[in-house]
Amino acid sequence: MTWIPVLPDFGLGCDVFAGFVTQQGESLAPVLDQVNTLEKITDDIVGMLSGEGSFLESFPNRERSLTYAGGITAIFYGLAVGFVVAGLIVLTLG
């Protein structure tokens, strides 16, 4: 690795590949790789909020699967709540 000494009295240097000032002999490159992986995952999670697009771990040609699943779930819960309300009305009137 190539280091540029920044504060040699304290053992600090600039990692040329990562571009960060760290203690000489320690590189932040593995940490940056993990941060890049986490950024991809968080972008994927935020992308799920729209319901469109392809996701990191999905099969091909399933771009609108979350939209359909959300619609079916909304219909199910709408019917369930509607039947509960209708049942309460029938019980109170009858």
MODA-V598019 format. One record per backbone hydrogen bond with DSSP energy under -0.5 kcal/mol. NH is the residue of the N-H (numbers start at 0). CO is the residue of the C=O. If there is no record, write none. Layout:
# MODA-V598019
nh->NH co->CO
nh->NH co->CO
This chain:
# MODA-V598019
nh->2 co->0
nh->3 co->13
nh->4 co->2
nh->5 co->11
nh->6 co->11
nh->9 co->6
nh->10 co->6
nh->11 co->6
nh->12 co->21
nh->13 co->3
nh->14 co->12
nh->14 co->19
nh->15 co->1
nh->15 co->13
nh->18 co->14
nh->21 co->12
nh->21 co->19
nh->23 co->10
nh->25 co->22
nh->31 co->27
nh->32 co->28
nh->33 co->29
nh->34 co->30
nh->35 co->31
nh->36 co->32
nh->37 co->33
nh->38 co->34
nh->39 co->35
nh->40 co->36
nh->41 co->37
nh->42 co->38
nh->43 co->39
nh->44 co->40
nh->45 co->41
nh->46 co->42
nh->47 co->43
nh->48 co->44
nh->48 co->45
nh->49 co->46
nh->50 co->46
nh->51 co->46
nh->57 co->54
nh->61 co->58
nh->64 co->61
nh->66 co->50
nh->67 co->63
nh->68 co->64
nh->69 co->65
nh->70 co->66
nh->71 co->67
nh->72 co->68
nh->73 co->69
nh->74 co->70
nh->75 co->71
nh->76 co->72
nh->77 co->73
nh->78 co->74
nh->79 co->75
nh->80 co->76
nh->81 co->77
nh->82 co->78
nh->83 co->79
nh->84 co->80
nh->85 co->81
nh->86 co->82
nh->87 co->83
nh->88 co->84
nh->89 co->85
nh->90 co->86
nh->91 co->87
nh->92 co->88
nh->93 co->89
